[in-house]
């Protein structure tokens, strides 16, 4: 069945290619374009061949300038056959773009992705060859707004098309105009959770390319400049595009300002997406990062993966903006539970804990509590996680040499019999770990794991292999 479907796709592709070539080579086949557009009405879930054909046809028409229509003020509209044909082409072009955008929401996943790529490629072609006469740089922002309107659909998740759109956000002009356009689409007062999720994912993709925090130094190597000024709609014979990091930061702040008015914390998935966007992309760009304090503090109290994500934002506020958070270390201490190993952010938590505990001016009782708790967690962790925990413990011991007595006591057996550490205590300073050891349970584990070691199912009777051993059919053991 799959082979038959593939053959049908090849036949349709060949027919579309022939019709496209005939149309582009001679105007007597102008009806071919109408036939091709009519195929959008067919009931199918695979529009990929049709989308590729549309892309080829209109890219070529834009390069030729066949759809350029000049308007002269105070002059009646031209109704000559040539002008009518140009207007008909533009009507077909608008129809093709509309149907391409519809395909982003319908059909197979690969067909939806191709529809997005086709819409972006036509945007690129129109930017390089505008429909109106232009001598300067031109970016069709209204086309990008139409694409974003579809990607922000409130009825279905657009994660796959938005992820594919990331290949276009590497262009500086797409990033700058994209942030500007997105800031005009965030006016909804009560968006659905799906709309918020799509909006946050799209904003994240627009911020993948780093936005410079300072004006770009124009005295640079030519290769570096060309690499930084990668543009989608640039042409060599027109005025260059001027990228503005200040404008991008302003638009990014506006986008986040609208999003903060939404109930981002009402749904766990949206809450995690918003925190990831905030701590990984937006924190260095925000004009007033302290306004995110309430959201981060509330998220830190939520527990689970959300608290781990909020921890990174709180660390940024503490280190860069001198914001004090009460009981910060107790909250960090409470995050180290066996449940942490089931989350995808466990390595992030250990990395952030290492940064929080990097100061050599912390109380020894506090650091000892973390070392003790991490050591206990290492007993129940997987080998990979145990290595990370023990490395963190080693860092704590190196920064605080006085804590080495936790592994070097001479009266170890006596202390191990009466361990003062309280594992259930949620406050690190009251856990009484300073008089404890990191060797607990070591002898018990040895006795438990190595008391009986099974090496064979049959007790050996001497040096020979047991009777009935299949090995003896092929090998002879020599003394």
N, C-alpha and C positions, 0 to 999 in steps of 0.2 A: 504493500500500500504506500509506503514511504517512497519507494522507487517510482511508482506511477505519479505521485504528487510532484516529485522532483522533475520528472520529464515534462509534465504539464507546465511547471514553472519555467523551464527552459524554452518551451515553445512560445509561451506568452512573452517572455523576454525578447526572443528573436523577432516576433511580430511587432512589438512595441519599438524595437530598435529600427526596424525597417520603416515604420511609419514616421518615426522621428527624423530619420535621414531624408526621407522624401520631402517632408515639410520644410526642413532647413535648407534643402537644395533648390526648391522651386515653390513659388507662391501658388501654382496651380493645384498643389496638394494642401492648401490651407485648411480644408475640411478635416485633414488628419488630426489637427490639434483638437478640434471639437470632439472627434471620436475618442481621442486619448483621455480627455477630461471626462467624457461620458462613462468611462470605465470605472470611475470612482463610485458609481451607483451600483456596481456589481456586488452581490453578497459574498464576500470572502473575508478571510482573516489575515491574508498575506498581500499587502499592498507594496511590498518592497520593489518589484520590477517597475511598477507604475511610478513610484516615487523617484526612482533613479532616472527614469525617462523624463519626468517633469524637470528634474534638476538639470539634466543635460540641455534640454530645449531652451529653458528660460535663461540659463547662464550664457548660452550662445547669443540669444537675442539681446541680452543686456550688453554684452561685449560689442556687438555690432552697432548698438544704438538704435535698433529698429523701433523701440518703444518710446523714444524721446519725442515729446510734444511741446513745442515752443508756444508760449502765450505772449502776445503783444498787447499791451494796454490800449483800450479804446478801439480795438480792431475786432470786427466780427469773427466768430469762430470759423475756421476753415472746414468746409464740407466736401473737399475734393476726395476722390477715391483713396489717395495715399493717406490723407488725414484720417479718414474713416477706418482704414485698415489698421493704422497705428492705434486708434482708440479701441478697436476690437481686440488687438493684442494685449493692451493694458487691462481690458476687462477679463480676458482669459487668464492673465497673470494674477489678478486679484482673486479670481475664482480658484485657481490652483493653490495659492497660498492659504486660502480659507480651508480648502479640503485637506491640505497637508496638515494644518493644525488640528483638524478633527481627527486625523489618523493617529495623532500622538496619544489619544485616549482610547482607541479602538484597535482590535486585532491582536495578533501575536506580539510577544515582547520584542522580537527582533524587528518586526514591522514598525512598531511604535518608536523604537530607537532610530530607525532609518528616517522616519518622518521628522523627528527632531533634527537630525543631521541635515536633511534636505532643507528644512526651514532656515537653519543657520547658514548653510552654504549659499542659499539665495539671498539672505541678508548680506553676506559678504560680497556677492556679485553686485548687488544693488549699491552697496557702499562704494565699491570701486568704480562702478559705471552707473551713476545716478540717473533717475528717470527725468530729471530736470537738468538743464545745463549748469555746470558748476566747475569752478576753477580751484577751489580750496578743498580741504579735507571734509568728507561727508560721512556721517554715520546715521543710518536710518533707525533712530531710537524708537519710533512708533512700531516698527516691525518687531523689535526686541520686546516691547511692551505687550504685543499680541502673544508672543511666545510665552512670556512670563504669566500672562493671564491664564493660559492653558495649564502651565506647570503648577500653578497655585490652585488647581481644581479642588473644591471642597468636598467632593463626593468620593474620590478615590486617591489612594497613595500614588505619588509620582516619583518614588524613590529611584526607580531604574532610569527613567529619562533624565532626572536631575543629576544622577551620577554620571551619565553620559555627557551631560552639558559641561562637566568639569574640564573637558579637553578644550573648550572654547574660552573658559575663564582665565586661561594662561595669557591671553592677549590683553594688553593694558587698556585698550579702548573698550573692550567688552567689560572689563572690570569696572572702569569708571562710569560708563553709561549704564551698566547693569545695576550698580548700586544706586544711581540716580533714579532709574526707572522703578526699582523695587521700593524705594522710599515713597513713591507716589501710589503704591498699591497696598500699603499697610494701613489703610484708613478704616478697616472693618472694626466695629466695636465689639461684636460678639462672634468671632470666627469659630468654626468647628474645630475639633481636635485634629482632623486630617489637614485642614487648611493651615493650622499653626505648624504642624509637622512639616508640610511641604515648604512653607515659608522659611522655617529655620534651616532646613536642609539646603535650600537655594541660597540663602544668605551665607551659609558655611562655604559653599562652593565658590561664591564670589570673593571670599576672603582667603582662599587657598594660597594665591600669590601674595607675597608679603607686600604690605603697603609701607613705604619709607616714612619714618617719623620726622625726618628733616628734608628740606628741599634738596633735590638731586644736584650734585656737583657736576656742572657741565664740562669741566676739564677732565676728560676720561679717555681711556683708550677707545679706539673706534669699535673694536670687537665687543668690548663690554657695553658700549652704548647701544649697539645693534641688538645685543642680547636682551638688554633691559627694555628696549622699545619695540618689542614684538607686537605688531598690530594686525588686526583682522582686516580692516578696510583701508589700509594704506596703499598708495600708489606713488611711483617714483616721480611722476610729472606734476604732482600737486603739492600744495603746502603741507608741511608735516603736522602731525598731531602732537599737541602739547599735553603730556600727562601731568596731572596735579594730584600729588599725594594728599595735600590739604583738602581738596574737594572730596576725595575718596573717603577720608576720615570723617568729614562732615556728613556725608551721605550715610556712612555706616552708623554713626551716632544717631542719626534720624531714624534709620531702620530699627535699631535696637530700642530707641525711645518709644516707638509705636508698639513694639512687641512686649515691652514691659507693662503695658496697660492691659494685656490679655491675661487670662487665668492660666499661665504657663505651668503652674504647680498643681493643677487640678488632676492631671492625668500623668501616671508615672513615666510613660514613654516620652511624652512631650517635655516633662520636667528634666529627664536625663539629656534629651537633645539640646534643650536650652542651656543647661549647665556646661555641656561639652563645648558648645559654641562660645559661651562666655569665657571659660577659662583657657581655651586653646586658641581662640581667634581674636576676641573683642577686647580683652582686658588692656592690652597695650594701646588700643586705639581710642578708648573712651575718654572724653573730655573731663568727665566727672566720675571716676571709677568708684568713689565712695558711695555713690547712689545705689550700687549693687550690694551694699553691705547687708541690707535687710533680707534680700533674697538668698544670699549665701548663708547667712546665719540661720534662717529658717530651714534651709536645705541641710545644714549641718546637723540639725536636730531630728531630721527625718529618719536617719539610720540607713543601713544597707549601702548599696552602690551609690545612691544619691549623696550620702554623707561623704563618701570617698571622693566624689567629683567636686563637691563644694570645698573640700579641704584644700585643693589646689588654689582656688580663688581666694580663700581666706589667707593662705600663705602669701599670695601676691599683695594683698592689702596690708598685711603686717610688715612685709619686707620693703615694699616700695612706697607705701603711703602712711606708715607709722600708725596704723589703726590697731588699737588694742582689743583683743577678744577675751572675755573672762573665761576661766577654766578651759583654756585651749588644750592644754596637755592632758587634762582628765578626759576630754572628749576624744582626743587622739588615742589615748590609752584604752578607752572602751571599744574602739573599733577593732582591736586585735582580738577577735573571737574565732573559733573554728569555722564559723559560717563564712568568713572572709575568703576561704579557699575556693568557694563555689562561685565567686564573682570574677568578671573579666578585668576588674580594676585592682587586683591584689598587688601586682607589681608596682602600679602607680602609688598605692598606699605605702608600700615599703620604701619606695624612693622618696616620697614626701616626708615620711617619718624620719628618714636619715637626715634630711635637710633641717627639719624642726629640731632634731636632737644634736645638731652639729656644734652648737655653742658649748664651750668648755666652762661656762659660768653657771650652768644648770645645777641644781642641788643634787648631791649624790644619791639621796633617797629616791628622787624622781627617776634618775637614769637607771638605778638598780632595779626599780619596779619594771621598767620596760625590758631590761635585759632578762629578768626572771620570766616575765610573761612570754616573751619571744622564745625563750628556751623551752618552755612547756609546750607552746604551740608546735615547735619543731618535732616534738615526739609523735604528734598525730598528723603531721603534714606529709605530703608526697615528697619523694627525694628531691625533686626540682625546687619545690617551695621551701623545703628544709634548708637547702643550700643558701637561698636568699636570706632566710631568717638568721642563720648562723653568721653570715657575712655582716649583717646589720649588728648583731651582738658583738662581733669582733671589733667593729668600728667604735661601738660604745666603750668597750674596754680599753681601746687604744687612746681614746680621747680623755678618759678618766682612769688614769693608772691606779688610783686608790681602790677601784672596784675589782682589781685582779685578785683581791683576797677571796672573792666569791668562787674562785677556782683553785686557790692555793692554800686553803686552811689545812693545818696539820691534824686537828681533831675532827676530821671530816665525818667519821661514823657517828660521833656523838651529836653533831649538829644536824646531820641528816635525819636522825631519829626524832628530832623535835623541830621541824621546819617552821619558822614563825611566819612565813609568807602566807597571805590570805588571797587566794585566787579569786574569790567572789567579790572582793572589794573593787568598786568602780573608780575610786580615787587613787591615783598612782602614789601620792604622798602618804596615804594611810595604809598602803598594802604591806608594810613592814618587810620589804624585800632586802633591806640593807644588811640584815643579819642572816640572810639565807645563802644558799649555794646554787650553782648551776649544774651540779653533778647529781641532782635528785633522780632518783629512780634508776640510776645507771646500773647498780648491782642487781636490782630487781629485773631490769630488762635483760641483763645477761642470763640470769637464772631462768627467766621465762622462755626466752627464745632458743637457748642452747641446752636446755635440760635433756631433751631427746632429739636426735637428728637422724631422720630416716634417710638411709643411703641405698637400701635395697629392699625388695619385697620378700626375698627369700634369704634366710640366714645362711651365709656361706659355710660350707663344710670343708675347710682347708683352702688351698690355693687354686684348686680346679674349679671350673665353672659348674654350676648345678646341673643335675640330670635333666634332659629334655630341653636344654638351651639350644635354640636354633642356630646360635653362633657356631656350634660344633659341627653343623652340617657343611660349613664352608671353610672353617679354619681349624687348625690343630695347634693347641697351646703347648709349647715346648717348655720344659723345666729349665 
